[in-house]
Amino acid sequence: MKKALVFLLLVTVFSCKYFEAEKIASEDILNEELKSFNWNTVDAYPAFASCETLSSKEDRKACFENTLATHIAETFLAHRFIVTQSINDTVVMEFSVSEKGILALNHIKVDSLTIHEIPTIKTVLQESLETLPEIFPAIKRDQPVKTTFTLPLIVSVAE
């Protein structure tokens, strides 16, 4: 009986370390989370009110891009341009949508021939962005986030 009691006492004393909960520092948890966090994707893309009903991430992105391109094209077509030579250029617009849904034009890349033929092209493109309907920001982990987009626009004008 003594041997069983001593054995039970020894097992109890030396097994205590197996019952202790291992504490993990909050910094370690944060570092692990940041390693697995993909900063280049969002859970939901920015959207216009007309795109809010779409459930698929890709559909919302396509709707946002198409609505934006259509609005810019309509604004561009509302202006009458007179050119001396044909233009077939791709204008690349880089813009950001803030956490509050505010669209800001970062950069417009236009060929020098296009600028020579249509000197007001940058102004017209900027004006088209100012008349856009309300934009809902992108969402990452249930938080609104800033996103940056590049939108290529084909400008084709005949003499």
C-alpha positions in Angstrom: 0.0 0.0 0.0 2.9 2.4 0.9 4.5 1.7 -2.5 1.2 2.5 -4.3 0.8 5.7 -2.3 4.4 6.8 -3.0 3.9 6.0 -6.7 0.7 8.0 -6.8 2.3 10.9 -5.1 5.3 10.9 -7.5 2.9 10.7 -10.5 0.9 13.6 -9.2 4.0 15.8 -8.5 5.7 15.2 -11.8 2.6 15.4 -13.9 1.7 18.9 -12.9 3.6 20.4 -15.8 1.2 18.6 -18.2 -1.8 20.3 -16.7 -0.4 23.9 -17.0 -1.8 25.9 -19.8 0.9 27.2 -22.1 0.6 31.0 -22.4 1.1 32.6 -25.8 2.0 36.2 -25.9 -0.4 38.5 -27.8 2.5 39.7 -29.9 3.2 36.2 -31.1 -0.5 35.8 -32.1 -0.3 39.1 -33.9 2.9 38.2 -35.7 1.4 34.8 -36.8 -1.7 36.6 -38.0 0.3 39.1 -40.0 2.3 36.4 -41.7 -0.9 34.7 -43.0 -2.5 38.0 -43.9 -2.6 38.8 -47.6 -2.4 42.6 -48.1 -3.0 42.4 -51.8 -6.6 41.2 -51.8 -9.8 42.5 -50.3 -13.0 40.7 -49.2 -15.2 43.0 -51.2 -14.2 45.5 -54.0 -15.4 49.1 -54.0 -18.9 49.3 -55.4 -21.5 51.7 -56.8 -25.1 51.5 -55.5 -26.0 49.6 -58.6 -23.4 46.9 -57.8 -24.3 46.4 -54.2 -26.9 43.7 -54.9 -24.3 41.4 -56.6 -23.0 38.7 -54.3 -19.9 37.4 -56.1 -16.6 39.2 -55.5 -15.7 39.0 -59.2 -19.2 40.2 -60.3 -18.9 43.2 -58.0 -15.4 44.0 -59.3 -16.6 43.7 -62.9 -19.6 45.9 -62.2 -17.5 48.6 -60.6 -15.0 48.6 -63.4 -17.7 48.6 -66.1 -19.7 51.4 -64.4 -16.6 53.5 -64.0 -15.5 52.9 -67.6 -19.0 53.6 -69.0 -19.3 56.8 -67.0 -15.9 58.1 -68.2 -16.7 57.1 -71.8 -20.1 58.9 -71.7 -18.4 62.1 -70.3 -15.7 61.8 -72.9 -18.2 61.4 -75.8 -20.2 64.4 -74.6 -17.3 66.6 -75.6 -16.5 67.4 -79.2 -12.9 67.1 -80.2 -11.4 68.3 -83.5 -8.2 66.5 -84.4 -5.8 66.8 -87.3 -4.7 63.2 -87.3 -6.2 59.9 -86.1 -5.6 58.8 -82.6 -5.5 55.2 -81.4 -4.1 55.3 -77.9 -4.5 53.6 -74.5 -4.8 56.0 -71.7 -3.9 54.5 -68.3 -5.6 56.0 -65.3 -4.4 55.2 -61.8 -6.8 56.1 -59.0 -7.5 55.3 -55.4 -10.8 54.8 -53.5 -10.3 55.8 -49.8 -11.8 54.2 -46.7 -14.6 56.7 -46.9 -15.4 56.0 -50.6 -13.7 59.1 -52.0 -12.2 58.6 -55.4 -8.9 60.4 -56.1 -7.0 60.4 -59.4 -3.3 59.6 -58.8 -1.9 59.6 -62.3 -2.9 59.6 -65.9 -0.5 58.2 -68.5 -1.2 59.7 -72.0 0.9 59.6 -75.1 2.3 62.9 -76.2 0.5 62.7 -79.6 -2.8 62.3 -77.8 -2.0 65.3 -75.6 -1.0 67.3 -78.6 -4.3 66.5 -80.4 -6.6 66.7 -77.4 -4.9 69.1 -75.0 -7.9 69.0 -72.5 -8.0 65.2 -72.2 -6.7 65.2 -68.6 -9.2 67.8 -67.6 -12.1 66.0 -69.2 -11.0 62.7 -67.5 -10.7 64.5 -64.1 -14.2 66.0 -64.6 -15.7 62.7 -65.4 -14.4 61.3 -62.1 -15.9 64.2 -60.1 -19.4 63.5 -61.4 -19.4 59.8 -60.4 -22.2 58.5 -58.2 -21.5 57.5 -54.6 -18.9 54.8 -54.1 -18.8 52.3 -51.3 -15.3 51.5 -50.2 -13.6 48.1 -50.4 -13.9 45.8 -47.4 -11.1 43.8 -45.7 -12.0 41.8 -42.6 -15.2 43.8 -42.1 -13.3 47.1 -42.2 -13.3 49.7 -45.0 -9.9 50.0 -46.6 -8.2 52.1 -49.3 -7.7 50.5 -52.7 -5.7 51.5 -55.7 -6.8 50.6 -59.3 -5.4 51.0 -62.7 -7.9 51.4 -65.5 -6.8 51.3 -69.2 -9.1 53.3 -71.5 -8.8 53.1 -75.3 -9.1 56.4 -77.1 -9.8 56.1 -80.7 -10.6 59.2 -82.7 -10.6 59.5 -86.5 -9.8 62.6 -88.5 
